[in-house]
Amino acid sequence: MTTVHADVRHALRRWSARPGLVLTIILTLALGIGSTTAIFSVVDGVLLRPLPYTQPEHLVTTWVMFPQWRDRPALSALWDRVRLSLIDLRDLEASPALESVGVWSEHRSALVDGESELVGAREISSGLLRTLGVRPFAGRTFTRQEEDAPSDAAMITYEAWQRRFGGDATIVGRRLVIDSAPRTIVGVMPKGFVVPGEQPELLVPLGTFNPRDRAVTNRNDANRLYQAIARIPNGVTVDATAAAVETILRAGKGKAIQTSRLESIDGLFFGTSRRPLLLLLAASGVLLLIACANVTGLLLGDAHARRGELAIRHALGASRWRLVWQLIRESGILAIGGGAVGIVAAWWLTPVLVSIAPAGLPRLDTVGLNVRVLAFALVVSTMTTLAAATIPMLRRRTFDAGTSMQTGRATSERGHTRDALVVAQVALAMVLVVGATLFGETVMRLTAQPLGFDSSRLVALRLPQQPAVAPEARARAREILLDRLRNTPGVEAAALVSAAPFAGNYSATGVEIDTRPGVNVTSRRFVVGDGYFRTMQMPLLRGRDFARADAGNEPVTIVSREFERRHFDSDAIGHRIRLNQIWMTVVGVVPDSKLRELTEATDPAFYVPLDQQPRLGAGEIVVRTRVDAAAMVPVLREAAIASKSVPALASIVDVDTLVSRTIAEQRYRAVISSAFGTSALVLAVVGLYGLLARRVAERRREIGVRMAIGAQPWRLVAHVSQHAGTLLVFGLVVGIPSSWGAATLIRSLLFGVEPSAPHVFALASSALVIAGALATVVPAVTASRVDPMVALRTDG
């Protein structure tokens, strides 16, 4: 113990005399440990932890596919991912090919408990919980009778029960007003129950929101609203089950269904999130490698500088293993310091990554600091630190004190290992910088997409469905609300619409065109109220806007520029299209507009005036404000509540925020990859600077001799810079092809930029060259200012 204490005291004295090196090593280790642990904690919570269902590996999602949709605008992106109808559900429930099957559809319901508030709701079949292997925490689930006929039953989630009702033990049997109708709570879901998408607070029996679906008997007329999950019997393969399901659906009524598809429920839960998260995890692993390489290079340089000291200790009687244990204790202090700061960094970074994550990322509430990965990162960094400090000692065969003192200070080793580590750091940094550049340009390209309307000072309001309220009463209530909003101070204009941009789901339907009689073409359909185009600030390219006088006259429509381009030889004005046996005359053409995603293709669209076809309905409102839209949101919410025309708003948000949400996932990737790329650049600078500074220190006497015999300072600067340039060139030679290979893996995540874009690699290479130049400045200037007399007197 006396020896251990002596070594620790010696190590503390030694490291206290070199605070710069100690701080660099500790922060480098902390960066690698903290980033890797935080990213893996997110990946583990979102992707890797098993879903809270019984035997989730036996669960599959069921989709209907319509191959004929692949060539139809507005439907081509949906052809292989179509939901089921109630007819499909009943056929699958009767089949022995599946152990059980359940469906749901998403809604938002107005819950009245003192005050009215719109909350997430799910309409579920009686077999859904049985299929998932989930039992209620309290009460019961729904019965088949409650979904076949109108029922007032409802269930509530455990989290909503605790938050809204304080865990009231008498919640089962309690009556609540949901969507203007009284309902009885029959059960409470278990804690931690999750479903894909927005987590609901309420569950109601199938048919509650869409009661007309119960009476439909032909698949061609059925609404496809229901997401299905099925449980495969033990010992049966997915392929065999898929074949049986397809046979069942093909044999049903109607000829619309062409085929079906089964896939793991992971795709339903995680969607497109899986691959980006795994790539970010790989990037954090690369950063950990760079950090370890950096620490290794710094400690190898320090070990080389101590050759004389260690040789003297050996000459005075210290054995090889005694010196090794001393180095282990010295490096162990650095490992402990780096690990402690790394733990703090991981503890801080993990909630930060969760807070900036896109809202669509599932199961973020389960994310926590992953102790297993933290331990792994600590072990890797500790072993790297110990190995870098002790391997040079273990490799030495002799300890000649005289030779070590002469050559250790008068000359320097070739340093191939340290050079190779710097080259590796530059190459790995190139990979991360290229990835950050590609993701950053993707966000820039997305935000530069034209919307087709002015999104500034625009607010979108979604109204509740209120299935218990008659359509005529809903229409009157919405007109009252619209008048109240138009008269609110700060409002410039407001209009009803069936689907507000980036806020609602558009409707795609088939229409017939007079230039192509008998042929149905698919297009997006929007029902708009008076003043819609003025509110959206969508300019008319040709023709006129809808007018109040159109209400009692011939049906009219306005089409988008893409609709005109695809379906008419020239000007669309005066042509007619038929919707639901009604011929409408085209009176105007407006620009194409983005509606759900900035990445979506430009599909044809047509607009129908609400005054002429009120039965189509318009359940959303767009409001143009005179001031900042975000500041007007609470004002508009208060105005809606004061109107008492609707029990609650489904949502109210400025459109700029909605647009921003559509690229939240891309921005998340860009922010994290940029942080990794910047960290990699900094570590590469530190590694190159440390190597060059050590080389200048080791060759101090040689530099003094050169200057004494007349060498110009600029030649010494050039000599040091040449070595740095050589390492950078080798690093780029290795890094550029490696970056190209890594970039091809993220091709599907990019928009508007190719992974092999020359300017991306030029920017990344320039960043590394500039960083290398910064790392070279101080060592090069130091070399040029060496005093020859001092260098010769001190032996270096």
Secondary structure as GFF3:
##gff-version 3
##sequence-region A 1 796
A	DSSP	alpha_helix	2	16	.	.	.	ID=ss1
A	DSSP	alpha_helix	19	43	.	.	.	ID=ss2
A	DSSP	pi_helix	44	48	.	.	.	ID=ss3
A	DSSP	three_ten_helix	56	58	.	.	.	ID=ss4
A	DSSP	beta_strand	59	65	.	.	.	ID=ss5
A	DSSP	three_ten_helix	67	71	.	.	.	ID=ss6
A	DSSP	alpha_helix	86	93	.	.	.	ID=ss7
A	DSSP	beta_strand	100	112	.	.	.	ID=ss8
A	DSSP	beta_strand	116	124	.	.	.	ID=ss9
A	DSSP	alpha_helix	128	132	.	.	.	ID=ss10
A	DSSP	beta_strand	138	139	.	.	.	ID=ss11
A	DSSP	alpha_helix	144	148	.	.	.	ID=ss12
A	DSSP	beta_strand	153	156	.	.	.	ID=ss13
A	DSSP	alpha_helix	158	165	.	.	.	ID=ss14
A	DSSP	beta_strand	175	178	.	.	.	ID=ss15
A	DSSP	beta_strand	181	188	.	.	.	ID=ss16
A	DSSP	beta_strand	202	205	.	.	.	ID=ss17
A	DSSP	three_ten_helix	211	215	.	.	.	ID=ss18
A	DSSP	three_ten_helix	219	221	.	.	.	ID=ss19
A	DSSP	beta_strand	227	231	.	.	.	ID=ss20
A	DSSP	alpha_helix	238	251	.	.	.	ID=ss21
A	DSSP	beta_strand	259	264	.	.	.	ID=ss22
A	DSSP	alpha_helix	265	270	.	.	.	ID=ss23
A	DSSP	three_ten_helix	271	273	.	.	.	ID=ss24
A	DSSP	alpha_helix	274	305	.	.	.	ID=ss25
A	DSSP	alpha_helix	307	315	.	.	.	ID=ss26
A	DSSP	alpha_helix	320	355	.	.	.	ID=ss27
A	DSSP	three_ten_helix	364	366	.	.	.	ID=ss28
A	DSSP	alpha_helix	371	395	.	.	.	ID=ss29
A	DSSP	alpha_helix	401	410	.	.	.	ID=ss30
A	DSSP	alpha_helix	416	447	.	.	.	ID=ss31
A	DSSP	beta_strand	458	462	.	.	.	ID=ss32
A	DSSP	alpha_helix	471	486	.	.	.	ID=ss33
A	DSSP	beta_strand	491	497	.	.	.	ID=ss34
A	DSSP	beta_strand	507	513	.	.	.	ID=ss35
A	DSSP	beta_strand	516	528	.	.	.	ID=ss36
A	DSSP	alpha_helix	532	536	.	.	.	ID=ss37
A	DSSP	beta_strand	542	543	.	.	.	ID=ss38
A	DSSP	three_ten_helix	548	552	.	.	.	ID=ss39
A	DSSP	beta_strand	556	560	.	.	.	ID=ss40
A	DSSP	alpha_helix	561	567	.	.	.	ID=ss41
A	DSSP	beta_strand	576	579	.	.	.	ID=ss42
A	DSSP	beta_strand	582	590	.	.	.	ID=ss43
A	DSSP	beta_strand	605	609	.	.	.	ID=ss44
A	DSSP	three_ten_helix	614	616	.	.	.	ID=ss45
A	DSSP	beta_strand	620	625	.	.	.	ID=ss46
A	DSSP	alpha_helix	629	643	.	.	.	ID=ss47
A	DSSP	beta_strand	651	654	.	.	.	ID=ss48
A	DSSP	alpha_helix	655	662	.	.	.	ID=ss49
A	DSSP	alpha_helix	664	698	.	.	.	ID=ss50
A	DSSP	alpha_helix	700	708	.	.	.	ID=ss51
A	DSSP	alpha_helix	713	745	.	.	.	ID=ss52
A	DSSP	three_ten_helix	747	749	.	.	.	ID=ss53
A	DSSP	alpha_helix	758	784	.	.	.	ID=ss54
A	DSSP	alpha_helix	788	794	.	.	.	ID=ss55
###
